[in-house]
Amino acid sequence: MISDLNGRGLDMTRRDMMAGLLAASASAAAFPSLASASTLTKTHQDGENTMTFFKTKSGIELFYKDWGPKEAQPIVFHHGWPLSADDWDNQMLYFLDKGFRVIAHDRRGHGRSTQTDSGNDMDHYASDVAELTDALDLKNAIHIGHSTGGGEAARYVARAKPGRVAKAVLVSAIPPIMVKTTANPGGTPIEVFDGYRAALAANRAQLWLDIASGPFYGFNRPGAKVLPGTIQNWWRQGMIGGAKAHYDCIKAFSETDQTEDLKQIKVPTLVLHGDDDQIVPIADAALLSVKLLKNGELKVYKGFPHGMLTTHADVLNPDILAFIKA
């Protein structure tokens, strides 16, 4: 398992009662888990630091950041496995400076959110996002997802209520499906993901170090400029999440077939992928996804790794901005 990783890689309140009833009905139809109790937001005070949490109808607390003018167009960021909203720090600061409202949450079981032992699947991930975006009343939003977050974003956008989403960006994203099957012969063999599970159960801390220092950022390539701080930050984010949720998420990101999600997305969608992605190989991801999208655009980056949003933020951020403004 470790040699594969270091060598080849794989990778409420409503305006009025009627509007509330209609919104609840629409949400429950698309996201079944929304049909229960009410939601709430609150803050946790830790010394001088205030952290904002959203409590879902199932009782899960999701940490989230919400920066910028509330009247500005919102951008919602969806992080990869096993990371957190912190992985978007560069992009959040960049787009905040451009006048956008920027929002990022820690997925259930990840980062500072509740360490869930169930519901760690794409349907629940997307339902959580639907609840949060409803609570914040985000309209005309841009949804940007990286890796597993690309799968989460795709499922949410495919099912979102009219007016919630303007555009989507999928970066090094997992759709349509990663695992090799009869219907997906170019996929990654299940044994690779079994190896992830075994390594996580045996020594999660070492697995995170191996991934971050190896294939994720392409630091295992000859002549690569290794960034120790980037490796440590990846490891830090991984270790604050829940081991059970991370374990379950391997199945979610590898075996969830999102072919129909992609077909259902109507908004303009930008697909970005590096051709040296060792975690989510481009041939079985972006090159297939763009063919399934009704209004998709593909941009391929020569030699860029899976974590190119970090290693090449200076290139990707302006490209994403241009797409949003187009």
Secondary structure, DSSP 4 states (H G I P E B T S, - for coil): -HHHHHTT------SSHHHHHHHHHHHHHHSGGGSSS--EEEEEEETTEEEEEEE-TTS-EEEEEEES-TTSPEEEEE--TT--GGGGHHHHHHHHHTT-EEEEEPPTTSTTS---SS--SHHHHHHHHHHHHHHHT--SEEEEEETHHHHHHHHHHHHPPTTSEEEEEEES---S--B--SS-TTSB-HHHHHHHHHHHHHHHHHHHHHHHHTTTTTTTSTT----HHHHHHHHHHHHHS-HHHHHHHHHHHHH---HHHHHH--S-EEEEEETT-SSS-GGGTHHHHHHH-TTEEEEEETT--TTHHHHTHHHHHHHHHHHHH-
